Structure formats: C-alpha cells, structure tokens
C-alpha cells in the first residue's frame, strides 16, 4: 500500500511539474511575441512622429509671411513695393522662349565633339 501511495504521489508530482513546464514555456512564447509587437509599435511610433514633425513644419511655413508672399506672387501677381515688373512686347516674349521642336537632340558625344572642334 505504501508503494502505491508513493507511486501515485510521484505521478501527481510529475503531472504538476510537466504542466508547470508547459505553462512556463507558453508564457515565454507569449512574452517573446509581446516584445516583437512592442518593437514593431515603437518603430511605427517613430515613423509617425517624423511625419507629424514634417506636418508641423509645413503648417508653420503655411502660416508664415514667406508663404503668404509666395502665394500672393503666384496666384494674384502681387509683389512688394520694391519689386520691378517687366513688360515684354510679344516679340520679346517670343524671343525669350525657345520652342522645343526646334531643339535638336544630338547624342552627348556629338555635342562634346562639336564643342571642342568648332
């Protein structure tokens, strides 16, 4: 009878040890997965922080006087009191712009050859 009690006690102890070992290994795997997820989230937070800082800089520029002057020049043709506006005649405007269909696309080696031989 004592041998049976000892065997049953060892069996119960073995079951407890095995279940504890399985539980600890599961907890370690959950902990490793949590660390991996935490690292991924930290990387994402850093990326979003950089994007947020860029957006803050853009908002600061959009509310600055430099942006307002640029927008006034581009959209409304307005300038400051020290700006000088040039009025070109249609002939001068045409001379200032070179039509792209008249430009010859020579190979680079031909351009270099012409540069040094002419």
Residue, then its C-alpha position, 0 to 999 in steps of 0.5 A: x500500500x505504501x508503494x502505491x501511495x508513493x507511486x501515485x504521489x510521484x505521478x501527481x508530482x510529475x503531472x504538476x511539474x510537466x504542466x508547470x513546464x508547459x505553462x512556463x514555456x507558453x508564457x515565454x512564447x507569449x512574452x517573446x511575441x509581446x516584445x516583437x509587437x512592442x518593437x514593431x509599435x515603437x518603430x511605427x511610433x517613430x515613423x509617425x512622429x517624423x511625419x507629424x514633425x514634417x506636418x508641423x513644419x509645413x503648417x508653420x511655413x503655411x502660416x508664415x509671411x514667406x508663404x503668404x508672399x509666395x502665394x500672393x506672387x503666384x496666384x494674384x501677381x502681387x509683389x512688394x513695393x520694391x519689386x520691378x515688373x517687366x513688360x515684354x512686347x510679344x516679340x520679346x516674349x517670343x524671343x525669350x522662349x525657345x520652342x522645343x521642336x526646334x531643339x535638336x537632340x544630338x547624342x552627348x558625344x556629338x555635342x562634346x565633339x562639336x564643342x571642342x572642334x568648332 
